Amino acid sequence: MRTWLDRKLPELKLVDKVRSTCMEQQTVKVKEEIRRGTRGGPYVYVVERDELVHVSDYAIRKLPGEYDDEVIYEIPAYKVAGKVLYCFGFSRSGGEFLGKCKIEDFENGRPKRYEYYKLLGECVDEIRNLQFCVKDPILTAFQRQFQQLSIPMVHEITEYERIRGFSISFMGHQARLENAIRNPEVYYFTFMSLPGDKSRINSFKVTRRWAYQLWVLKLVCEALQISKFKGHAYEGKPYWWIEQGSDLSTCAGEACLGDVTFWLEYQPSKGAQPRAF
């Protein structure tokens, strides 16, 4: 004799199949800014075990946004349902932020709720053991270079700054360089949060060039036996002034042979005669 459950079982299976199909067809839109680098965002990543995977890897469609600097990813909801999402965001002045949420918190392409939204430096302990998904072997090599070469150079620079009693002033659009010098770990998550390996590589190259110049400047100062650095006329504090295209010298110091002035990426005046240099 067939029970009630036996009679209902085909119907229940059909309901489950319909429900499953509906879930697979349901999509969520995620909006991101493009072409702003580390002054844009938020850039959204999904946690898969110990890896951070950009939302574009889940998208079935990539659509233009309402604005020229906006893109929309359409993602099947079931692929990321219940998973932890980290949103890396940046202010126009270069400040770094991290938000934690889930796809269920998104409305109209943006998170409307967060478990938290804080300065990146305050949350780095939580994401320290997560690795970004990397596809380009060149970026993998750059990651090793950052750990094995860049960080030791930075430590040498900051130790020299401490011993000689001056301050490195980062001016203009040098927020990422300041990250790299003051907190290399925060800088790592900053440039790696950019979607796309090419963007990450380009960002790292710029900062690496500047960090290397500071390190070479430190070696030259040591070779010339700079005893102390001079201060700004209006401040009186010893400094290294780091600004691309600045009219100010990078620093001035006292050596055994006399005073020495240094420039990084010196920009000569357009009206000056070449022989003057």
Helices and strands as residue ranges (DSSP letters): H 4-25, E 27-33, G 37-39, E 43-48, E 51-54, G 55-58, E 61-64, E 70-76, H 77-80, E 85-90, E 96-101, G 103-105, E 106-107, E 110-111, E 116-119, H 120-127, E 131-132, H 137-145, I 146-150, H 151-164, E 167-170, H 175-182, H 184-192, H 197-223, E 228-229, E 239-242, E 251-255, E 258-262, G 274-276
